[in-house]
Every structure is written in C-alpha cells, then in structure tokens.
Amino acid sequence: MKTIDSIALGLLIVGGLNWLLVGLFNFDLVATIFGGQTAILSKIIYIVVGICALYALKFFPLIMNTVKREG
C-alpha cells in the first residue's frame, strides 16, 4: 500500500503545482505538454489526479488519530 500512497501523493503534488501555475500565470502545464485541455491524454491525467485526490481522503483519519495521540 505504501507504493500506491507515494504515487497518489506525487500525482497530487503535480496537480497542485499545475493549479498554482493556472492561478498565477493562467498557464496549464498539463494541457501544454499533452496537447490542450480537450486532448484525451490531458483528460486522462486530470482524471487520474482527481482519483488520487479521492484516494487521499483516507489519510484524514490517520492524521486525526496522530493529532489526538500527540495532543
């Protein structure tokens, strides 16, 4: 499971950086690399990053348990 967690985190970081570029410079790196926002490969990347975000929701209970034990 640790490998999947690392992949999900890496893709979420890439997605977050892409949104940072969109917000600051109106530049979509994924769209630029993969042929535009409507290109099938870009859509696949967006979907995979979104799935990783949903998968990462499982980390909230782990974080909350850690905070409760430390606090």
Backbone as JSON Lines, residues from 0, in Angstrom:
{"i":0,"aa":"M","n":[0.81,-1.19,0.0],"ca":[0.0,0.0,0.0],"c":[0.86,1.26,0.0]}
{"i":1,"aa":"K","n":[2.05,1.17,0.55],"ca":[2.91,2.34,0.62],"c":[3.26,2.87,-0.77]}
{"i":2,"aa":"T","n":[3.43,1.99,-1.74],"ca":[3.74,2.42,-3.1],"c":[2.59,3.22,-3.69]}
{"i":3,"aa":"I","n":[1.36,2.74,-3.51],"ca":[0.19,3.45,-4.03],"c":[0.06,4.8,-3.34]}
{"i":4,"aa":"D","n":[0.33,4.85,-2.04],"ca":[0.26,6.12,-1.31],"c":[1.28,7.11,-1.88]}
{"i":5,"aa":"S","n":[2.48,6.65,-2.17],"ca":[3.52,7.52,-2.73],"c":[3.16,8.02,-4.12]}
{"i":6,"aa":"I","n":[2.6,7.14,-4.94],"ca":[2.18,7.55,-6.28],"c":[1.06,8.58,-6.19]}
{"i":7,"aa":"A","n":[0.09,8.33,-5.32],"ca":[-1.02,9.27,-5.16],"c":[-0.5,10.62,-4.69]}
{"i":8,"aa":"L","n":[0.4,10.63,-3.73],"ca":[0.96,11.89,-3.24],"c":[1.72,12.62,-4.34]}
{"i":9,"aa":"G","n":[2.52,11.9,-5.1],"ca":[3.27,12.52,-6.19],"c":[2.36,13.15,-7.23]}
{"i":10,"aa":"L","n":[1.31,12.43,-7.6],"ca":[0.37,12.98,-8.59],"c":[-0.41,14.16,-8.03]}
{"i":11,"aa":"L","n":[-0.73,14.14,-6.75],"ca":[-1.41,15.27,-6.14],"c":[-0.51,16.5,-6.11]}
{"i":12,"aa":"I","n":[0.77,16.3,-5.89],"ca":[1.71,17.42,-5.92],"c":[1.8,18.0,-7.32]}
{"i":13,"aa":"V","n":[1.89,17.13,-8.32],"ca":[1.91,17.59,-9.71],"c":[0.64,18.38,-10.03]}
{"i":14,"aa":"G","n":[-0.51,17.84,-9.61],"ca":[-1.78,18.52,-9.84],"c":[-1.84,19.86,-9.13]}
{"i":15,"aa":"G","n":[-1.35,19.89,-7.89],"ca":[-1.34,21.15,-7.15],"c":[-0.44,22.19,-7.79]}
{"i":16,"aa":"L","n":[0.71,21.76,-8.26],"ca":[1.61,22.69,-8.95],"c":[0.98,23.2,-10.25]}
{"i":17,"aa":"N","n":[0.28,22.32,-10.94],"ca":[-0.4,22.73,-12.17],"c":[-1.44,23.81,-11.86]}
{"i":18,"aa":"W","n":[-2.22,23.6,-10.78],"ca":[-3.22,24.6,-10.4],"c":[-2.57,25.9,-9.96]}
{"i":19,"aa":"L","n":[-1.4,25.82,-9.32],"ca":[-0.66,27.03,-8.96],"c":[-0.3,27.82,-10.21]}
{"i":20,"aa":"L","n":[0.2,27.11,-11.22],"ca":[0.54,27.79,-12.49],"c":[-0.69,28.4,-13.15]}
{"i":21,"aa":"V","n":[-1.81,27.69,-13.1],"ca":[-3.05,28.21,-13.69],"c":[-3.47,29.47,-12.94]}
{"i":22,"aa":"G","n":[-3.43,29.42,-11.61],"ca":[-3.86,30.56,-10.81],"c":[-2.96,31.78,-10.95]}
{"i":23,"aa":"L","n":[-1.65,31.57,-10.97],"ca":[-0.73,32.69,-11.03],"c":[-0.5,33.23,-12.44]}
{"i":24,"aa":"F","n":[-0.42,32.33,-13.4],"ca":[0.02,32.74,-14.74],"c":[-0.95,32.36,-15.85]}
{"i":25,"aa":"N","n":[-2.09,31.77,-15.47],"ca":[-3.06,31.29,-16.47],"c":[-2.38,30.35,-17.47]}
{"i":26,"aa":"F","n":[-1.52,29.47,-16.95],"ca":[-0.75,28.54,-17.77],"c":[-1.0,27.12,-17.28]}
{"i":27,"aa":"D","n":[-1.6,26.31,-18.12],"ca":[-1.91,24.92,-17.79],"c":[-0.81,24.03,-18.36]}
{"i":28,"aa":"L","n":[0.09,23.6,-17.49],"ca":[1.25,22.8,-17.94],"c":[0.82,21.46,-18.52]}
{"i":29,"aa":"V","n":[-0.16,20.81,-17.9],"ca":[-0.64,19.52,-18.4],"c":[-1.18,19.68,-19.82]}
{"i":30,"aa":"A","n":[-2.0,20.7,-20.03],"ca":[-2.56,20.94,-21.36],"c":[-1.46,21.27,-22.37]}
{"i":31,"aa":"T","n":[-0.47,22.03,-21.94],"ca":[0.62,22.39,-22.84],"c":[1.42,21.16,-23.26]}
{"i":32,"aa":"I","n":[1.72,20.29,-22.31],"ca":[2.53,19.11,-22.61],"c":[1.76,18.08,-23.43]}
{"i":33,"aa":"F","n":[0.47,17.9,-23.13],"ca":[-0.28,16.8,-23.72],"c":[-1.28,17.21,-24.79]}
{"i":34,"aa":"G","n":[-1.2,18.44,-25.31],"ca":[-1.98,18.79,-26.48],"c":[-3.29,19.53,-26.25]}
{"i":35,"aa":"G","n":[-3.41,20.24,-25.16],"ca":[-4.62,21.01,-24.9],"c":[-5.52,20.35,-23.88]}
{"i":36,"aa":"Q","n":[-6.43,21.15,-23.31],"ca":[-7.3,20.64,-22.25],"c":[-8.27,19.58,-22.75]}
{"i":37,"aa":"T","n":[-8.61,19.61,-24.02],"ca":[-9.57,18.65,-24.54],"c":[-8.92,17.4,-25.12]}
{"i":38,"aa":"A","n":[-7.59,17.37,-25.16],"ca":[-6.88,16.19,-25.67],"c":[-7.12,15.02,-24.73]}
{"i":39,"aa":"I","n":[-7.26,13.85,-25.29],"ca":[-7.6,12.66,-24.5],"c":[-6.55,12.38,-23.42]}
{"i":40,"aa":"L","n":[-5.28,12.57,-23.74],"ca":[-4.23,12.32,-22.75],"c":[-4.31,13.31,-21.58]}
{"i":41,"aa":"S","n":[-4.6,14.57,-21.88],"ca":[-4.79,15.56,-20.81],"c":[-5.95,15.18,-19.92]}
{"i":42,"aa":"K","n":[-7.05,14.76,-20.53],"ca":[-8.22,14.37,-19.75],"c":[-7.91,13.18,-18.85]}
{"i":43,"aa":"I","n":[-7.13,12.23,-19.38],"ca":[-6.73,11.07,-18.57],"c":[-5.91,11.52,-17.37]}
{"i":44,"aa":"I","n":[-4.97,12.44,-17.59],"ca":[-4.14,12.96,-16.49],"c":[-5.03,13.63,-15.45]}
{"i":45,"aa":"Y","n":[-5.97,14.48,-15.89],"ca":[-6.87,15.17,-14.96],"c":[-7.69,14.15,-14.16]}
{"i":46,"aa":"I","n":[-8.17,13.13,-14.82],"ca":[-8.99,12.1,-14.14],"c":[-8.15,11.32,-13.13]}
{"i":47,"aa":"V","n":[-6.94,10.94,-13.51],"ca":[-6.08,10.19,-12.59],"c":[-5.72,11.03,-11.37]}
{"i":48,"aa":"V","n":[-5.42,12.31,-11.57],"ca":[-5.12,13.19,-10.44],"c":[-6.35,13.33,-9.53]}
{"i":49,"aa":"G","n":[-7.53,13.44,-10.12],"ca":[-8.76,13.5,-9.34],"c":[-9.01,12.24,-8.54]}
{"i":50,"aa":"I","n":[-8.75,11.1,-9.13],"ca":[-8.9,9.82,-8.42],"c":[-7.9,9.75,-7.26]}
{"i":51,"aa":"C","n":[-6.7,10.25,-7.49],"ca":[-5.71,10.28,-6.41],"c":[-6.18,11.17,-5.26]}
{"i":52,"aa":"A","n":[-6.83,12.28,-5.59],"ca":[-7.37,13.16,-4.55],"c":[-8.43,12.43,-3.73]}
{"i":53,"aa":"L","n":[-9.3,11.69,-4.4],"ca":[-10.31,10.91,-3.68],"c":[-9.65,9.84,-2.82]}
{"i":54,"aa":"Y","n":[-8.65,9.19,-3.35],"ca":[-7.92,8.16,-2.6],"c":[-7.26,8.77,-1.36]}
{"i":55,"aa":"A","n":[-6.74,9.99,-1.49],"ca":[-6.03,10.64,-0.4],"c":[-6.95,11.02,0.76]}
{"i":56,"aa":"L","n":[-8.25,11.01,0.55],"ca":[-9.18,11.29,1.64],"c":[-9.0,10.3,2.79]}
{"i":57,"aa":"K","n":[-8.48,9.13,2.49],"ca":[-8.27,8.11,3.52],"c":[-7.22,8.53,4.54]}
{"i":58,"aa":"F","n":[-6.42,9.55,4.23],"ca":[-5.38,9.99,5.14],"c":[-5.91,10.85,6.28]}
{"i":59,"aa":"F","n":[-7.08,11.45,6.13],"ca":[-7.6,12.31,7.19],"c":[-7.78,11.59,8.52]}
{"i":60,"aa":"P","n":[-8.39,10.41,8.55],"ca":[-8.49,9.71,9.85],"c":[-7.12,9.39,10.44]}
{"i":61,"aa":"L","n":[-6.15,9.06,9.61],"ca":[-4.81,8.76,10.11],"c":[-4.19,10.0,10.74]}
{"i":62,"aa":"I","n":[-4.37,11.15,10.09],"ca":[-3.83,12.41,10.62],"c":[-4.52,12.76,11.93]}
{"i":63,"aa":"M","n":[-5.84,12.6,11.96],"ca":[-6.59,12.95,13.17],"c":[-6.2,12.05,14.34]}
{"i":64,"aa":"N","n":[-5.97,10.77,14.09],"ca":[-5.53,9.86,15.15],"c":[-4.17,10.25,15.67]}
{"i":65,"aa":"T","n":[-3.27,10.67,14.8],"ca":[-1.95,11.1,15.21],"c":[-2.02,12.36,16.05]}
{"i":66,"aa":"V","n":[-2.85,13.31,15.64],"ca":[-3.0,14.56,16.37],"c":[-3.59,14.28,17.75]}
{"i":67,"aa":"K","n":[-4.57,13.4,17.85],"ca":[-5.19,13.08,19.14],"c":[-4.19,12.43,20.09]}
{"i":68,"aa":"R","n":[-3.34,11.55,19.56],"ca":[-2.35,10.87,20.41],"c":[-1.29,11.84,20.92]}
{"i":69,"aa":"E","n":[-0.92,12.81,20.06],"ca":[0.12,13.76,20.44],"c":[-0.42,14.88,21.33]}
{"i":70,"aa":"G","n":[-1.71,15.2,21.18],"ca":[-2.31,16.33,21.89],"c":[-2.81,15.93,23.18]}
